[in-house]
Structures are given as C-alpha cells and as structure tokens.
Amino acid sequence: MSPVSFRTATRADLGAVIALLADDALGRKRERVEASPAECYVKALEAIEADPNQQVIVAVQDGAVIGTLQLSFLPGLSRQGQWRGQIEAVRIAAGQRGTGLGRQMMEWAIAQCRERGCGLVQLTSDKARVDAHRFYDNLGFVASHEGYKLTLS
C-alpha cells in the first residue's frame, strides 16, 4: 500500500465524504447517501470552499478516500485574541479503523492549526460516541466543557 496523503476535498470527493459521514448509527439518521450528492451537500461544500478559514480534508490512499474531517479556524477575543482550530466531522473508513490512520489524520490537522497560529484546538463529539471519546482522550484532548446545541430545523 502507498502512504496516506491529506488534502482539501474537491467536488469529486463529495460522494465518498458523505458515505463516510453516514457510516455509523448516528450518521445513518442524519445523512443522505445517493448516487449523486444532493444539492444541499454541493452548496455546503461551495460555501466551505469560499471561506479561507474552512476546509474539508480527505485522507487518501491508493486513490481512495479513507478518512475525512472538517477543519475551521476561528478568530476570537477571549484568551487575548487567540485563534482556535475547530475539528469536526471526523470519520475513518470502517476497514481502516484501528490502523492508526485516525491518529495520523488528527496529528496532521493539529499541525495545520499550529501553522495557522492557533493557540487552542477544540472539537465536539456526540455523547453516544464513547469510542471516539476514548480516542480523543488518548490524543491528549480534555473534556473540559459541556456543549449545548439547539436544533433549528
């Protein structure tokens, strides 16, 4: 096998990214996997591409998308104007879980945050994702805050 590379997702990757997002009990309820990506996903990717502080990243090996995450760079006034890196929608292909790819992808994303001058990296994870919490704990993340969401639609 060839090495894994990380790059910004393109429109051609969108179907594979959606499939990764849908590949668990929570994602199956939230996502729409169709032969051609629904317009809502296309518009979302276009908005992300237009914002220099947003990226959808894919992990690619031998031409196949095997992982994804969204990386956001957030300016803020707190912590003396410190920028934050926000990592969301982390998914690894089922056949790649437990291989170290998730750690490699997260370390790559954290390095991108450092390069952008972020002083903090944060993420949220659904309370039902116990395995993911263990994974983030092992990476050195600390569950220091309670998160809240209000669904609007």
BAFI-3210 file (N, C-alpha, C; in Angstrom, 3 decimals, decimal comma, padded with zeros to 6 digits):
// residues 153
n [1|2|3|4|5|6|7|8|9|10|11|12|13|14|15|16|17|18|19|20|21|22|23|24|25|26|27|28|29|30|31|32|33|34|35|36|37|38|39|40|41|42|43|44|45|46|47|48|49|50|51|52|53|54|55|56|57|58|59|60|61|62|63|64|65|66|67|68|69|70|71|72|73|74|75|76|77|78|79|80|81|82|83|84|85|86|87|88|89|90|91|92|93|94|95|96|97|98|99|100|101|102|103|104|105|106|107|108|109|110|111|112|113|114|115|116|117|118|119|120|121|122|123|124|125|126|127|128|129|130|131|132|133|134|135|136|137|138|139|140|141|142|143|144|145|146|147|148|149|150|151|152|153]
n.u [000,830|000,368|001,566|-000,503|-002,118|-003,014|-005,419|-007,230|-010,677|-012,414|-015,038|-015,362|-014,794|-016,951|-019,116|-017,852|-017,092|-019,592|-020,567|-018,786|-019,520|-022,044|-021,643|-022,239|-024,221|-025,385|-024,873|-026,264|-028,858|-028,787|-027,636|-027,737|-027,208|-026,729|-026,830|-025,779|-024,413|-026,658|-028,089|-027,950|-025,581|-023,688|-023,966|-023,198|-020,493|-019,496|-019,818|-018,035|-015,636|-015,425|-014,683|-011,851|-011,164|-012,136|-012,119|-012,653|-011,226|-009,631|-008,436|-006,355|-005,613|-003,987|-005,612|-008,167|-010,644|-010,315|-010,713|-011,949|-012,352|-013,572|-012,072|-011,794|-010,891|-010,956|-011,348|-011,036|-011,940|-011,547|-009,099|-007,032|-007,335|-006,862|-006,585|-008,514|-008,461|-010,895|-012,056|-014,099|-016,606|-015,153|-014,166|-013,372|-012,807|-014,501|-012,966|-010,452|-010,267|-008,635|-006,087|-004,322|-004,668|-006,560|-005,300|-003,041|-004,286|-005,512|-003,243|-002,044|-003,997|-003,902|-001,311|-001,710|-003,295|-001,451|000,345|-001,250|-001,287|-002,919|-003,846|-005,142|-006,853|-009,965|-012,834|-016,007|-017,981|-020,455|-022,314|-022,915|-020,847|-018,764|-016,385|-015,033|-014,594|-012,742|-010,644|-010,045|-009,306|-006,951|-005,378|-004,749|-006,645|-008,892|-011,854|-013,202|-015,368|-018,960|-021,080|-023,624|-026,491|-028,897|-031,370|-032,528|-033,986]
n.v [-001,190|002,260|005,346|007,371|010,365|013,776|016,139|019,006|018,544|017,901|018,598|016,199|014,379|014,415|012,522|010,301|011,421|012,001|009,391|008,384|010,018|009,024|006,483|005,194|004,589|007,047|008,766|007,504|008,275|010,975|011,696|011,738|009,394|009,133|008,333|010,502|013,312|015,123|018,367|020,025|019,253|019,911|022,711|023,314|022,490|024,278|026,709|026,293|026,053|028,676|030,102|031,158|030,275|027,783|024,276|021,194|018,173|015,401|012,088|010,192|007,183|005,177|006,285|006,223|007,668|007,576|008,692|011,566|014,993|018,078|021,182|024,121|027,511|029,739|033,060|034,966|036,955|036,273|034,861|036,580|037,377|035,069|032,689|029,820|026,381|024,370|021,156|018,974|016,513|014,084|011,213|007,847|005,337|002,240|-000,138|000,799|001,562|001,506|001,234|003,262|005,384|007,359|008,706|009,659|011,381|013,242|014,293|015,523|017,484|018,988|019,988|021,665|023,598|024,681|025,810|027,837|029,545|029,091|028,927|027,019|023,946|022,633|020,472|018,887|016,134|013,750|012,581|009,897|008,658|006,858|005,378|007,196|009,224|008,054|007,781|010,537|011,324|009,813|011,169|013,407|015,361|017,134|016,720|019,347|021,062|021,526|020,905|022,495|022,307|023,620|022,601|023,849|023,180]
n.w [000,000|-000,668|000,859|003,065|002,135|002,822|001,954|000,687|000,241|-002,825|-005,214|-006,535|-004,548|-002,889|-002,748|-001,557|000,892|002,055|002,268|004,210|006,376|006,847|007,762|010,308|013,286|014,138|011,957|009,865|010,356|009,883|007,410|003,752|001,515|-001,778|-005,310|-006,718|-005,151|-003,069|-003,661|-001,412|-000,114|-002,044|-002,159|000,452|000,451|-001,449|-000,067|002,036|000,605|-000,286|001,905|003,511|006,026|006,452|005,877|004,242|004,739|003,220|003,679|001,745|000,090|-002,188|-004,166|-003,080|-000,968|002,402|004,822|006,613|007,677|009,049|009,170|010,903|011,289|013,828|014,723|017,740|020,613|023,259|025,515|024,966|022,281|020,881|018,250|017,338|016,521|015,106|015,031|013,317|012,401|012,075|010,487|009,790|007,391|007,715|007,374|007,913|010,509|013,643|012,678|013,049|011,394|012,087|014,225|012,856|011,010|012,733|014,033|011,848|011,302|013,673|013,455|011,257|012,467|014,270|012,419|011,403|013,505|015,683|019,103|020,444|020,131|019,436|019,768|019,204|020,268|019,850|022,631|022,540|021,235|022,421|021,909|020,295|022,125|023,848|022,044|021,503|024,081|024,348|022,552|023,928|024,282|026,403|028,163|028,883|028,921|028,844|026,151|024,199|022,111|019,861|017,937|014,924|012,703]
ca.u [000,000|001,085|001,313|-001,713|-001,913|-004,126|-005,606|-008,556|-011,648|-012,948|-016,405|-015,281|-014,700|-018,122|-019,847|-017,095|-017,165|-020,940|-020,639|-018,086|-020,340|-023,236|-021,250|-022,403|-025,624|-025,847|-024,806|-027,325|-030,077|-028,599|-027,098|-028,414|-026,277|-027,423|-025,912|-025,123|-024,647|-027,781|-027,716|-027,619|-024,164|-022,913|-023,985|-022,393|-019,081|-019,175|-019,670|-016,782|-014,536|-015,353|-014,241|-010,458|-010,996|-012,838|-011,613|-012,979|-009,988|-009,752|-007,260|-006,407|-004,600|-004,189|-006,704|-009,452|-010,872|-010,463|-010,955|-012,318|-012,679|-013,695|-011,153|-012,181|-010,015|-011,892|-010,779|-011,807|-011,418|-011,120|-007,724|-006,201|-007,440|-006,300|-007,291|-008,766|-008,752|-012,056|-012,075|-015,429|-016,977|-014,017|-014,606|-012,403|-013,472|-014,624|-011,843|-009,208|-010,298|-007,694|-004,801|-003,505|-004,992|-007,228|-004,261|-002,238|-005,089|-005,672|-001,945|-001,888|-004,903|-003,347|-000,155|-002,252|-003,718|-000,228|000,856|-002,126|-001,139|-003,932|-003,331|-006,027|-007,619|-011,141|-013,757|-017,149|-018,273|-021,734|-022,152|-023,059|-019,626|-017,853|-015,080|-014,395|-014,122|-011,511|-009,653|-009,638|-008,574|-005,611|-004,627|-004,433|-007,762|-009,501|-013,284|-013,199|-016,568|-020,217|-021,533|-025,066|-026,946|-030,308|-031,719|-033,432|-034,816]
ca.v [000,000|003,530|006,160|008,189|011,804|014,597|017,284|019,612|017,793|018,523|018,176|014,781|013,595|014,647|011,272|009,491|012,095|011,773|007,975|008,261|010,665|008,200|005,117|004,782|004,656|008,438|009,300|006,935|009,041|012,383|011,941|011,197|008,807|008,959|008,101|011,788|014,091|016,058|019,774|020,633|018,989|020,679|024,104|023,406|022,425|025,547|027,733|025,995|026,396|030,138|030,693|030,760|029,717|026,497|023,244|019,780|017,456|013,969|011,218|009,411|006,139|004,453|006,921|006,100|008,491|006,649|009,465|012,965|015,865|019,491|021,991|025,531|028,410|030,687|034,169|035,258|037,975|035,668|034,363|037,635|037,393|033,819|031,891|028,420|025,413|023,536|019,932|018,368|015,518|013,174|009,866|006,942|004,199|001,104|-001,054|001,458|001,875|000,720|001,129|004,443|006,447|008,445|009,457|010,351|012,465|014,261|014,957|016,398|018,622|019,803|020,693|022,753|024,636|025,356|026,627|028,998|030,386|028,804|028,612|026,020|023,111|022,130|019,659|018,348|014,749|013,318|011,801|008,473|008,165|006,515|005,012|008,434|009,950|007,375|008,159|011,922|011,328|009,283|012,192|014,497|016,286|017,091|017,042|020,435|021,885|020,927|021,506|022,578|022,558|023,904|022,256|024,860|022,663]
ca.w [000,000|-000,692|002,059|003,113|001,980|003,278|001,070|000,680|-000,551|-004,033|-005,573|-006,903|-003,313|-002,060|-002,517|-000,599|002,196|002,577|002,668|005,491|007,409|007,078|008,085|011,702|013,708|014,146|010,601|009,035|010,611|009,526|006,070|002,573|000,562|-003,057|-006,433|-006,936|-003,932|-003,064|-003,831|-000,115|000,146|-003,021|-001,703|001,673|000,072|-002,108|000,979|002,743|-000,309|-000,432|003,173|003,734|007,370|006,498|004,955|004,394|004,437|002,990|003,726|000,510|-000,080|-003,445|-004,900|-002,383|000,222|003,529|006,029|006,397|008,799|008,721|009,948|010,891|012,024|014,426|015,478|018,941|021,517|024,520|025,546|024,390|020,827|020,360|017,244|017,702|015,476|015,437|014,233|013,360|011,387|011,893|010,141|009,179|006,751|008,637|007,200|008,318|011,941|014,431|011,978|013,329|010,455|012,795|014,937|011,848|010,459|013,771|014,208|010,687|011,490|014,766|012,879|010,436|013,414|014,738|011,315|011,265|014,683|016,701|020,423|021,037|019,201|020,126|018,980|019,925|019,913|020,396|023,854|022,231|020,583|023,514|021,343|019,842|023,315|024,276|021,037|021,739|025,355|024,080|021,814|024,834|024,450|027,730|028,155|029,869|028,820|028,412|024,911|024,033|020,748|019,666|016,566|014,370|011,608]
c.u [000,869|000,771|000,003|-001,316|-003,176|-004,205|-007,018|-009,466|-012,095|-014,377|-016,410|-015,218|-016,003|-018,910|-019,165|-017,151|-018,530|-021,088|-019,928|-018,911|-021,543|-022,923|-021,189|-023,857|-026,166|-025,905|-025,891|-028,629|-030,000|-028,312|-027,923|-027,360|-027,069|-026,387|-025,124|-025,410|-025,802|-027,265|-027,336|-026,148|-023,275|-022,832|-023,135|-020,904|-018,649|-018,975|-018,371|-015,587|-014,340|-014,801|-012,813|-010,191|-011,705|-012,213|-012,276|-011,736|-010,325|-008,392|-007,395|-005,267|-004,950|-005,413|-008,056|-009,498|-011,175|-010,672|-011,309|-012,465|-012,887|-012,841|-011,538|-011,198|-010,869|-011,154|-011,630|-011,156|-010,919|-009,717|-006,792|-006,173|-006,938|-007,205|-007,436|-008,911|-009,913|-012,050|-013,433|-015,547|-015,809|-014,568|-013,466|-013,182|-013,423|-013,430|-010,500|-009,153|-009,357|-006,321|-003,842|-003,803|-005,654|-006,240|-003,429|-003,000|-005,262|-004,359|-001,666|-002,743|-004,386|-002,134|-000,622|-002,701|-002,513|000,315|000,040|-002,087|-002,200|-003,253|-004,090|-006,685|-008,773|-011,974|-014,950|-017,367|-019,579|-021,501|-022,248|-021,793|-018,533|-016,461|-014,319|-013,853|-012,820|-010,357|-009,135|-008,874|-007,129|-004,742|-004,252|-005,531|-008,367|-010,965|-013,540|-014,487|-017,787|-020,633|-023,058|-025,383|-028,434|-030,612|-032,769|-034,282|-035,087]
c.v [001,246|004,318|006,942|009,643|012,522|015,804|017,824|018,803|018,604|018,018|016,689|013,863|013,578|013,369|010,396|010,104|011,850|010,329|007,744|008,867|009,803|006,813|004,834|005,015|006,084|009,010|008,769|007,694|010,457|012,626|011,265|010,691|008,475|008,780|009,361|012,642|015,084|017,489|020,436|020,417|019,803|022,138|024,280|023,383|023,725|026,661|027,534|026,393|027,907|030,830|030,244|030,173|028,378|025,537|021,912|019,045|015,994|013,311|010,279|008,409|005,342|004,973|006,873|007,022|007,547|007,368|010,890|013,688|017,271|020,265|023,466|026,318|029,575|031,806|034,407|036,352|037,365|035,092|035,299|037,601|036,138|033,173|030,465|027,599|024,562|022,353|019,270|017,291|014,579|011,775|009,114|005,779|002,986|000,163|-000,504|001,765|000,942|000,577|002,273|005,600|007,626|009,322|010,271|011,551|013,594|015,002|015,915|017,658|019,556|020,594|021,852|023,913|025,403|026,295|027,897|029,898|030,173|028,457|027,502|025,237|022,533|021,282|019,322|016,931|014,357|012,420|010,296|007,856|007,864|006,142|006,256|009,221|009,353|007,749|009,579|012,058|010,877|010,259|013,381|015,536|016,075|017,506|018,105|021,245|021,016|021,640|021,482|022,850|022,814|023,634|023,240|024,344|021,192]
c.w [000,000|000,577|001,935|002,914|002,427|002,367|001,235|-000,234|-001,761|-004,251|-005,917|-005,683|-002,524|-001,769|-001,477|000,800|002,829|003,049|004,001|006,625|007,796|007,628|009,589|012,095|013,700|012,733|009,689|009,190|010,046|008,047|004,975|001,592|-000,693|-004,156|-006,762|-005,704|-004,076|-003,110|-002,513|000,225|-000,795|-002,576|-000,451|001,342|-000,615|-001,089|001,755|001,884|-000,424|000,813|003,469|005,130|007,545|005,485|005,267|003,895|004,169|003,160|002,547|000,489|-001,328|-004,200|-004,219|-001,174|001,372|004,860|005,674|007,732|008,265|009,697|009,777|011,741|012,499|015,156|016,715|019,759|022,816|024,377|024,789|022,862|020,150|019,297|017,762|016,436|015,955|014,479|014,416|012,284|011,047|011,610|009,454|008,576|007,674|008,553|007,637|009,813|012,691|013,800|012,308|012,390|011,151|013,534|013,950|011,289|011,475|014,018|013,057|010,870|012,591|014,270|011,998|011,326|013,946|013,657|011,122|012,499|015,753|018,023|021,102|019,910|019,995|019,170|019,841|019,430|020,588|021,607|023,609|021,641|021,614|022,987|020,876|021,037|023,825|023,331|021,291|023,055|025,137|023,285|022,694|024,969|025,832|027,591|029,219|029,902|028,522|027,137|024,833|022,576|020,781|018,206|016,061|013,222|011,777]
res [m|s|p|v|s|f|r|t|a|t|r|a|d|l|g|a|v|i|a|l|l|a|d|d|a|l|g|r|k|r|e|r|v|e|a|s|p|a|e|c|y|v|k|a|l|e|a|i|e|a|d|p|n|q|q|v|i|v|a|v|q|d|g|a|v|i|g|t|l|q|l|s|f|l|p|g|l|s|r|q|g|q|w|r|g|q|i|e|a|v|r|i|a|a|g|q|r|g|t|g|l|g|r|q|m|m|e|w|a|i|a|q|c|r|e|r|g|c|g|l|v|q|l|t|s|d|k|a|r|v|d|a|h|r|f|y|d|n|l|g|f|v|a|s|h|e|g|y|k|l|t|l|s]
***
